[in-house]
Amino acid sequence: MPKKWNFLSNYGLVLTHLFQNSEATLREIAHSTDLTERAVYQIVRELEVNGFIGKRRVGRRNTYTVNEGALLSFPVYRNLNIAQMVKALRLIMDESRTSVPA
């Protein structure tokens, strides 16, 4: 089986998913990112503790808000915030869907 490559960390995958679907369940996030539910739970918890996302209980479910202004912490990102990162990724994904292979 060929190895899957991913250039985003698991945190980046979960954060991107929450940015696109704030009402996703942990199971849905796990399914779309190929992570375990336990790993997603821990990542979501750490993202919340560190101020990247907020969590609110609505009935029996949680909804999430992404702190779009939060700056990414590695120096290579300089002053890049979450919203800029996710918008750039979305643009790349949209372009790849609409491009016709040669």
N, CA, C and O atoms as a MOPAC input file, in Angstrom:
PM7 MOZYME 1SCF
protein

 N      0.84200 1    -1.17600 1     0.00000 1
 C      0.00000 1     0.00000 1     0.00000 1
 C      0.89200 1     1.24600 1     0.00000 1
 O      1.79500 1     1.35400 1     0.82900 1
 N      0.64800 1     2.18500 1    -0.91800 1
 C      1.49000 1     3.37900 1    -0.95600 1
 C      1.27700 1     4.24900 1     0.28500 1
 O      0.17600 1     4.32800 1     0.83100 1
 N      2.34000 1     4.88600 1     0.70200 1
 C      2.28500 1     5.73800 1     1.88000 1
 C      1.51500 1     7.02000 1     1.56700 1
 O      1.70400 1     7.61800 1     0.50700 1
 N      0.64600 1     7.44200 1     2.49200 1
 C     -0.06800 1     8.71100 1     2.33800 1
 C      0.82400 1     9.83500 1     2.83700 1
 O      1.47700 1     9.70800 1     3.87300 1
 N      0.84900 1    10.93200 1     2.09700 1
 C      1.63700 1    12.08800 1     2.49800 1
 C      0.72100 1    13.21700 1     2.88300 1
 O     -0.32900 1    13.42200 1     2.27500 1
 N      1.12200 1    13.93800 1     3.88700 1
 C      0.36600 1    15.09300 1     4.33100 1
 C      1.35800 1    16.12000 1     4.84800 1
 O      2.21400 1    15.80200 1     5.67400 1
 N      1.24900 1    17.33400 1     4.37100 1
 C      2.18600 1    18.36900 1     4.78600 1
 C      1.63900 1    19.25100 1     5.89900 1
 O      2.32000 1    20.17500 1     6.34500 1
 N      0.41800 1    18.98100 1     6.35400 1
 C     -0.13300 1    19.67700 1     7.50500 1
 C     -0.03800 1    18.75700 1     8.72100 1
 O     -0.13900 1    17.53600 1     8.60100 1
 N      0.15200 1    19.35100 1     9.86500 1
 C      0.13800 1    18.54800 1    11.09500 1
 C     -1.29700 1    18.11300 1    11.37200 1
 O     -2.23300 1    18.62100 1    10.75500 1
 N     -1.46600 1    17.18900 1    12.28600 1
 C     -2.80400 1    16.77100 1    12.68500 1
 C     -3.59400 1    17.95100 1    13.24100 1
 O     -4.80800 1    18.03200 1    13.05100 1
 N     -2.91100 1    18.86400 1    13.92500 1
 C     -3.56800 1    20.06000 1    14.45100 1
 C     -4.09200 1    20.92000 1    13.29500 1
 O     -5.20600 1    21.43800 1    13.35400 1
 N     -3.28600 1    21.06300 1    12.25800 1
 C     -3.70100 1    21.83600 1    11.09500 1
 C     -4.89100 1    21.21000 1    10.39100 1
 O     -5.78700 1    21.91800 1     9.93100 1
 N     -4.90400 1    19.89000 1    10.30500 1
 C     -6.03300 1    19.20100 1     9.68600 1
 C     -7.32700 1    19.43600 1    10.46100 1
 O     -8.36300 1    19.75500 1     9.87800 1
 N     -7.25300 1    19.27500 1    11.77800 1
 C     -8.44600 1    19.44900 1    12.61600 1
 C     -8.90400 1    20.90400 1    12.57500 1
 O    -10.09800 1    21.17300 1    12.44200 1
 N     -7.98500 1    21.82500 1    12.68700 1
 C     -8.33100 1    23.24300 1    12.67300 1
 C     -8.97400 1    23.63800 1    11.34500 1
 O     -9.96500 1    24.36900 1    11.33100 1
 N     -8.42900 1    23.16800 1    10.24500 1
 C     -9.00100 1    23.44900 1     8.93500 1
 C    -10.40600 1    22.88400 1     8.82600 1
 O    -11.30200 1    23.53800 1     8.29400 1
 N    -10.60100 1    21.67500 1     9.32600 1
 C    -11.92900 1    21.06200 1     9.28400 1
 C    -12.92800 1    21.88300 1    10.10200 1
 O    -14.04700 1    22.12800 1     9.65000 1
 N    -12.53100 1    22.30300 1    11.29200 1
 C    -13.42900 1    23.10100 1    12.13700 1
 C    -13.72100 1    24.45900 1    11.51000 1
 O    -14.82500 1    24.98200 1    11.66100 1
 N    -12.76300 1    25.02700 1    10.81900 1
 C    -12.97800 1    26.29600 1    10.13100 1
 C    -14.04900 1    26.14200 1     9.06400 1
 O    -14.86400 1    27.04100 1     8.85100 1
 N    -14.04100 1    24.99800 1     8.39800 1
 C    -14.99700 1    24.75800 1     7.31700 1
 C    -16.33900 1    24.23300 1     7.81300 1
 O    -17.35500 1    24.42100 1     7.14400 1
 N    -16.36400 1    23.57500 1     8.97600 1
 C    -17.60200 1    23.00200 1     9.50100 1
 C    -17.59400 1    23.09200 1    11.02100 1
 O    -17.11800 1    22.18400 1    11.70300 1
 N    -18.11800 1    24.18200 1    11.54100 1
 C    -18.06300 1    24.43600 1    12.98600 1
 C    -18.96400 1    23.52000 1    13.80100 1
 O    -18.84400 1    23.46900 1    15.02500 1
 N    -19.85800 1    22.80200 1    13.14700 1
 C    -20.77000 1    21.91300 1    13.86400 1
 C    -20.39000 1    20.43900 1    13.72400 1
 O    -21.17600 1    19.56000 1    14.08000 1
 N    -19.22300 1    20.17100 1    13.22200 1
 C    -18.78700 1    18.78300 1    13.03200 1
 C    -18.61300 1    18.08900 1    14.37300 1
 O    -18.18500 1    18.70000 1    15.35300 1
 N    -18.94800 1    16.81400 1    14.40300 1
 C    -18.70400 1    16.01200 1    15.59700 1
 C    -17.27300 1    15.50400 1    15.56000 1
 O    -16.62400 1    15.51500 1    14.51400 1
 N    -16.79300 1    15.06200 1    16.70300 1
 C    -15.44100 1    14.49900 1    16.75400 1
 C    -15.33300 1    13.30300 1    15.81500 1
 O    -14.29900 1    13.10400 1    15.17800 1
 N    -16.38700 1    12.51600 1    15.72900 1
 C    -16.38900 1    11.34700 1    14.83700 1
 C    -16.26900 1    11.78700 1    13.38000 1
 O    -15.51800 1    11.18400 1    12.61300 1
 N    -16.99700 1    12.82800 1    12.99200 1
 C    -16.92300 1    13.33000 1    11.61900 1
 C    -15.52600 1    13.86700 1    11.30200 1
 O    -14.99100 1    13.63400 1    10.21800 1
 N    -14.94800 1    14.58200 1    12.25500 1
 C    -13.59900 1    15.10800 1    12.05200 1
 C    -12.60700 1    13.95700 1    11.90900 1
 O    -11.74700 1    13.97100 1    11.02800 1
 N    -12.73600 1    12.96800 1    12.78100 1
 C    -11.83700 1    11.81000 1    12.72700 1
 C    -11.94500 1    11.10500 1    11.37800 1
 O    -10.93600 1    10.74500 1    10.77300 1
 N    -13.16000 1    10.91700 1    10.92300 1
 C    -13.37800 1    10.22800 1     9.65100 1
 C    -12.75000 1    10.99100 1     8.48100 1
 O    -12.13800 1    10.38700 1     7.60000 1
 N    -12.90200 1    12.31100 1     8.47400 1
 C    -12.39200 1    13.08100 1     7.33700 1
 C    -10.88600 1    13.32300 1     7.39400 1
 O    -10.28000 1    13.66200 1     6.37700 1
 N    -10.27900 1    13.15600 1     8.55400 1
 C     -8.83500 1    13.40700 1     8.68200 1
 C     -8.01000 1    12.13500 1     8.83700 1
 O     -6.78300 1    12.19900 1     8.92100 1
 N     -8.67200 1    10.98400 1     8.87500 1
 C     -7.99600 1     9.69400 1     9.09200 1
 C     -7.27400 1     9.63200 1    10.43500 1
 O     -6.23700 1     8.98100 1    10.56300 1
 N     -7.82900 1    10.30900 1    11.42500 1
 C     -7.30700 1    10.24200 1    12.79200 1
 C     -8.28900 1     9.46600 1    13.65200 1
 O     -9.43900 1     9.26000 1    13.26100 1
 N     -7.84100 1     9.04100 1    14.80900 1
 C     -8.76000 1     8.38200 1    15.72800 1
 C     -9.59100 1     9.43700 1    16.44900 1
 O     -9.18500 1    10.59500 1    16.54700 1
 N    -10.75000 1     9.03500 1    16.94900 1
 C    -11.58400 1     9.96700 1    17.70700 1
 C    -10.85300 1    10.46500 1    18.94800 1
 O    -10.97800 1    11.63100 1    19.32200 1
 N    -10.09800 1     9.58600 1    19.57700 1
 C     -9.35200 1     9.98500 1    20.76700 1
 C     -8.30900 1    11.05400 1    20.43600 1
 O     -8.14200 1    12.01800 1    21.18200 1
 N     -7.61400 1    10.87600 1    19.31700 1
 C     -6.61900 1    11.86500 1    18.89800 1
 C     -7.30300 1    13.20000 1    18.59700 1
 O     -6.80000 1    14.25400 1    18.98600 1
 N     -8.43900 1    13.16200 1    17.91200 1
 C     -9.17700 1    14.38500 1    17.59600 1
 C     -9.63500 1    15.06100 1    18.87900 1
 O     -9.54500 1    16.28200 1    19.00300 1
 N    -10.12500 1    14.27700 1    19.83400 1
 C    -10.56400 1    14.83900 1    21.12100 1
 C     -9.42000 1    15.60000 1    21.79100 1
 O     -9.60200 1    16.72300 1    22.26100 1
 N     -8.24800 1    14.97900 1    21.82900 1
 C     -7.09500 1    15.61900 1    22.48700 1
 C     -6.64900 1    16.87700 1    21.73500 1
 O     -6.29800 1    17.88100 1    22.35400 1
 N     -6.66500 1    16.81900 1    20.41800 1
 C     -6.27500 1    17.97800 1    19.61900 1
 C     -7.25800 1    19.12400 1    19.83500 1
 O     -6.84500 1    20.26600 1    20.03700 1
 N     -8.55800 1    18.82700 1    19.79500 1
 C     -9.57700 1    19.85100 1    20.00800 1
 C     -9.41500 1    20.46500 1    21.39400 1
 O     -9.52400 1    21.68100 1    21.55100 1
 N     -9.15800 1    19.64100 1    22.38300 1
 C     -8.95900 1    20.13100 1    23.75000 1
 C     -7.75700 1    21.07700 1    23.81700 1
 O     -7.83900 1    22.14600 1    24.42300 1
 N     -6.65400 1    20.68600 1    23.19900 1
 C     -5.45500 1    21.52700 1    23.22100 1
 C     -5.65600 1    22.81800 1    22.43400 1
 O     -5.18000 1    23.87500 1    22.84700 1
 N     -6.35600 1    22.74100 1    21.30600 1
 C     -6.64600 1    23.94800 1    20.53600 1
 C     -7.50000 1    24.91100 1    21.35300 1
 O     -7.31100 1    26.12500 1    21.29100 1
 N     -8.43900 1    24.36000 1    22.11800 1
 C     -9.29400 1    25.19900 1    22.96300 1
 C     -8.49100 1    25.82500 1    24.10600 1
 O     -8.60100 1    27.02600 1    24.35600 1
 N     -7.69400 1    25.02600 1    24.79200 1
 C     -6.89600 1    25.51700 1    25.91900 1
 C     -5.93500 1    26.62300 1    25.47300 1
 O     -5.68200 1    27.56700 1    26.22200 1
 N     -5.40500 1    26.50600 1    24.26600 1
 C     -4.43200 1    27.47600 1    23.76400 1
 C     -5.05200 1    28.64500 1    23.01100 1
 O     -4.33200 1    29.46100 1    22.43500 1
 N     -6.37400 1    28.73400 1    23.00800 1
 C     -7.05400 1    29.90000 1    22.45300 1
 C     -7.24300 1    29.91600 1    20.95300 1
 O     -7.59000 1    30.95800 1    20.39600 1
 N     -7.02800 1    28.79700 1    20.27800 1
 C     -7.22900 1    28.75200 1    18.84000 1
 C     -8.69600 1    28.54800 1    18.46600 1
 O     -9.13700 1    28.98000 1    17.40200 1
 N     -9.44200 1    27.89100 1    19.34400 1
 C    -10.87000 1    27.67700 1    19.09900 1
 C    -11.64400 1    27.90500 1    20.39700 1
 O    -11.08800 1    27.85900 1    21.49500 1
 N    -12.93800 1    28.15200 1    20.23600 1
 C    -13.84700 1    28.20300 1    21.36500 1
 C    -14.86900 1    27.09500 1    21.18500 1
 O    -15.17000 1    26.70200 1    20.05800 1
 N    -15.40000 1    26.59400 1    22.27900 1
 C    -16.37200 1    25.49900 1    22.21700 1
 C    -17.61100 1    25.93200 1    22.98400 1
 O    -17.52100 1    26.49700 1    24.07300 1
 N    -18.78200 1    25.65200 1    22.39000 1
 C    -20.04100 1    25.99700 1    23.03400 1
 C    -20.99600 1    24.82200 1    22.90000 1
 O    -21.10900 1    24.21700 1    21.83300 1
 N    -21.67100 1    24.50900 1    23.97600 1
 C    -22.62700 1    23.40200 1    23.99100 1
 C    -23.96200 1    23.89400 1    23.44400 1
 O    -24.50200 1    24.89100 1    23.92400 1
 N    -24.50000 1    23.19500 1    22.43600 1
 C    -25.81100 1    23.49600 1    21.86900 1
 C    -26.60600 1    22.19900 1    21.89100 1
 O    -26.40900 1    21.32500 1    21.04600 1
 N    -27.50500 1    22.07900 1    22.86100 1
 C    -28.23800 1    20.82500 1    23.01900 1
 C    -27.29000 1    19.72100 1    23.43000 1
 O    -26.60200 1    19.82100 1    24.44600 1
 N    -27.25900 1    18.67100 1    22.63500 1
 C    -26.37500 1    17.54000 1    22.94100 1
 C    -25.06300 1    17.60400 1    22.16800 1
 O    -24.23400 1    16.70000 1    22.27400 1
 N    -24.87500 1    18.65500 1    21.40200 1
 C    -23.67700 1    18.75800 1    20.55900 1
 C    -22.84600 1    19.96700 1    20.94200 1
 O    -23.31200 1    20.86900 1    21.63800 1
 N    -21.62900 1    19.96700 1    20.48200 1
 C    -20.74600 1    21.12600 1    20.62200 1
 C    -20.65800 1    21.83800 1    19.28300 1
 O    -20.69100 1    21.20600 1    18.22700 1
 N    -20.54800 1    23.13900 1    19.33700 1
 C    -20.20400 1    23.90300 1    18.13600 1
 C    -18.91000 1    24.63400 1    18.45200 1
 O    -18.62800 1    24.95800 1    19.60600 1
 N    -18.14700 1    24.88300 1    17.43400 1
 C    -16.82200 1    25.45500 1    17.61700 1
 C    -16.70200 1    26.76500 1    16.85400 1
 O    -17.28700 1    26.92500 1    15.78200 1
 N    -15.95500 1    27.68500 1    17.40200 1
 C    -15.60300 1    28.90500 1    16.69400 1
 C    -14.08800 1    28.95600 1    16.63100 1
 O    -13.40000 1    28.71300 1    17.62300 1
 N    -13.58900 1    29.27100 1    15.47100 1
 C    -12.14700 1    29.36300 1    15.27600 1
 C    -11.73000 1    30.81100 1    15.50600 1
 O    -12.31600 1    31.73400 1    14.94100 1
 N    -10.73100 1    30.99600 1    16.32700 1
 C    -10.17000 1    32.32100 1    16.57000 1
 C     -9.32300 1    32.68900 1    15.35800 1
 O     -8.12400 1    32.41500 1    15.31600 1
 N     -9.96000 1    33.31000 1    14.38100 1
 C     -9.30300 1    33.57900 1    13.10500 1
 C     -8.09200 1    34.49300 1    13.23300 1
 O     -7.18700 1    34.43900 1    12.40000 1
 N     -8.06300 1    35.31400 1    14.24600 1
 C     -6.95300 1    36.24500 1    14.41100 1
 C     -5.74900 1    35.65700 1    15.11500 1
 O     -4.70400 1    36.30200 1    15.19800 1
 N     -5.87900 1    34.42900 1    15.62800 1
 C     -4.76600 1    33.80200 1    16.34500 1
 C     -3.58900 1    33.60400 1    15.39700 1
 O     -3.73700 1    33.08400 1    14.29100 1
 N     -2.44000 1    34.02400 1    15.85100 1
 C     -1.23900 1    33.90200 1    15.02500 1
 C     -0.62300 1    32.51600 1    15.17300 1
 O     -0.60900 1    31.94500 1    16.26400 1
 N     -0.12300 1    31.98900 1    14.08100 1
 C      0.58500 1    30.71300 1    14.12300 1
 C      1.93700 1    30.94800 1    14.78200 1
 O      2.58000 1    31.96600 1    14.52500 1
 N      2.37000 1    30.03200 1    15.61500 1
 C      3.47600 1    30.32200 1    16.52700 1
 C      4.88600 1    30.08800 1    15.97800 1
 O      5.84700 1    30.56500 1    16.58200 1
 N      5.04800 1    29.38900 1    14.87900 1
 C      6.39500 1    29.15200 1    14.37700 1
 C      6.92100 1    30.37800 1    13.63900 1
 O      6.17900 1    31.00300 1    12.88100 1
 N      8.19200 1    30.73300 1    13.84600 1
 C      8.75500 1    31.93000 1    13.20800 1
 C      8.64500 1    31.93100 1    11.68800 1
 O      8.54500 1    32.99600 1    11.07800 1
 N      8.66100 1    30.76300 1    11.07400 1
 C      8.58800 1    30.70300 1     9.61200 1
 C      7.26100 1    31.28600 1     9.10800 1
 O      7.19200 1    31.74600 1     7.96800 1
 N      6.21300 1    31.27400 1     9.93000 1
 C      4.91200 1    31.81200 1     9.52800 1
 C      4.83100 1    33.32300 1     9.69600 1
 O      3.89200 1    33.95300 1     9.21000 1
 N      5.78900 1    33.89700 1    10.36900 1
 C      5.82400 1    35.33200 1    10.66500 1
 C      4.51600 1    35.76900 1    11.28600 1
 O      4.19100 1    35.31900 1    12.38500 1
 N      3.75000 1    36.62800 1    10.63000 1
 C      2.50100 1    37.13500 1    11.20600 1
 C      1.27200 1    36.51400 1    10.55100 1
 O      0.21700 1    37.14500 1    10.49600 1
 N      1.39400 1    35.31100 1    10.06400 1
 C      0.28000 1    34.62800 1     9.42100 1
 C     -0.72400 1    34.18400 1    10.48200 1
 O     -0.35300 1    33.57100 1    11.48200 1
 N     -2.00500 1    34.50300 1    10.25200 1
 C     -3.01400 1    34.05200 1    11.21000 1
 C     -3.81600 1    32.88900 1    10.62700 1
 O     -3.65800 1    32.52700 1     9.46100 1
 N     -4.66200 1    32.32500 1    11.44600 1
 C     -5.41200 1    31.13000 1    11.05700 1
 C     -6.29800 1    31.39800 1     9.84600 1
 O     -6.34200 1    30.58700 1     8.92100 1
 N     -6.99700 1    32.51500 1     9.84100 1
 C     -7.89400 1    32.81700 1     8.72800 1
 C     -7.13700 1    32.87600 1     7.41100 1
 O     -7.61400 1    32.35600 1     6.40200 1
 N     -5.96200 1    33.50200 1     7.40400 1
 C     -5.16800 1    33.58600 1     6.17700 1
 C     -4.73100 1    32.20700 1     5.70900 1
 O     -4.76800 1    31.91300 1     4.51400 1
 N     -4.31800 1    31.36100 1     6.64500 1
 C     -3.87700 1    30.02000 1     6.29700 1
 C     -5.01800 1    29.21200 1     5.69000 1
 O     -4.85300 1    28.59100 1     4.64000 1
 N     -6.15900 1    29.21900 1     6.34200 1
 C     -7.28400 1    28.40800 1     5.88100 1
 C     -7.82200 1    28.93500 1     4.55800 1
 O     -8.17900 1    28.14600 1     3.68300 1
 N     -7.88500 1    30.23600 1     4.39700 1
 C     -8.35900 1    30.79700 1     3.12400 1
 C     -7.42200 1    30.41500 1     1.98400 1
 O     -7.87900 1    30.10300 1     0.88400 1
 N     -6.12600 1    30.43600 1     2.23500 1
 C     -5.16100 1    30.03400 1     1.20800 1
 C     -5.32900 1    28.55400 1     0.85100 1
 O     -5.29900 1    28.18800 1    -0.32400 1
 N     -5.50400 1    27.72000 1     1.85600 1
 C     -5.71200 1    26.29100 1     1.59500 1
 C     -7.00300 1    26.06000 1     0.81700 1
 O     -7.04200 1    25.23800 1    -0.10000 1
 N     -8.05200 1    26.77900 1     1.17900 1
 C     -9.32700 1    26.62900 1     0.47500 1
 C     -9.18500 1    27.04200 1    -0.98300 1
 O     -9.72400 1    26.37700 1    -1.86800 1
 N     -8.47200 1    28.12400 1    -1.24200 1
 C     -8.24200 1    28.57500 1    -2.61100 1
 C     -7.49700 1    27.51400 1    -3.41100 1
 O     -7.85800 1    27.22900 1    -4.55300 1
 N     -6.47700 1    26.93700 1    -2.82700 1
 C     -5.70500 1    25.88900 1    -3.49500 1
 C     -6.58900 1    24.67900 1    -3.78200 1
 O     -6.53200 1    24.11100 1    -4.87300 1
 N     -7.41400 1    24.28000 1    -2.79600 1
 C     -8.28600 1    23.11800 1    -2.98600 1
 C     -9.33500 1    23.39400 1    -4.05800 1
 O     -9.62400 1    22.52300 1    -4.87900 1
 N     -9.90900 1    24.59700 1    -4.06000 1
 C    -10.90600 1    24.95200 1    -5.07800 1
 C    -10.29400 1    24.95700 1    -6.47200 1
 O    -10.91600 1    24.48400 1    -7.42400 1
 N     -9.07900 1    25.49000 1    -6.60100 1
 C     -8.39800 1    25.51100 1    -7.89100 1
 C     -8.10300 1    24.09200 1    -8.38800 1
 O     -8.22400 1    23.80700 1    -9.57900 1
 N     -7.71700 1    23.21100 1    -7.46900 1
 C     -7.40400 1    21.83900 1    -7.89400 1
 C     -8.64900 1    21.07700 1    -8.32200 1
 O     -8.56800 1    20.17900 1    -9.15900 1
 N     -9.79500 1    21.42500 1    -7.75800 1
 C    -11.05200 1    20.76600 1    -8.14700 1
 C    -11.51600 1    21.21400 1    -9.53000 1
 O    -12.08900 1    20.43000 1   -10.28700 1
 N    -11.26200 1    22.48100 1    -9.85200 1
 C    -11.75500 1    23.01900 1   -11.12200 1
 C    -10.78100 1    22.82800 1   -12.27100 1
 O    -11.17000 1    22.95000 1   -13.43300 1
 N     -9.52700 1    22.53300 1   -11.97500 1
 C     -8.56600 1    22.37000 1   -13.06900 1
 C     -8.77300 1    21.03000 1   -13.74700 1
 O     -9.06300 1    20.02200 1   -13.10400 1
 N     -8.61800 1    21.04400 1   -15.04300 1
 C     -8.78900 1    19.82300 1   -15.83600 1
 C     -7.41400 1    19.23300 1   -16.09600 1
 O     -6.52600 1    19.93200 1   -16.58300 1
 N     -7.21900 1    17.93400 1   -15.77200 1
 C     -5.90500 1    17.32000 1   -16.02500 1
 C     -5.58700 1    17.29400 1   -17.51200 1
 O     -6.47400 1    17.10000 1   -18.34400 1
 N     -4.32000 1    17.49100 1   -17.83700 1
 C     -3.89000 1    17.53400 1   -19.25000 1
 C     -3.81600 1    16.16500 1   -19.85100 1
 O     -3.47300 1    16.02400 1   -21.02500 1

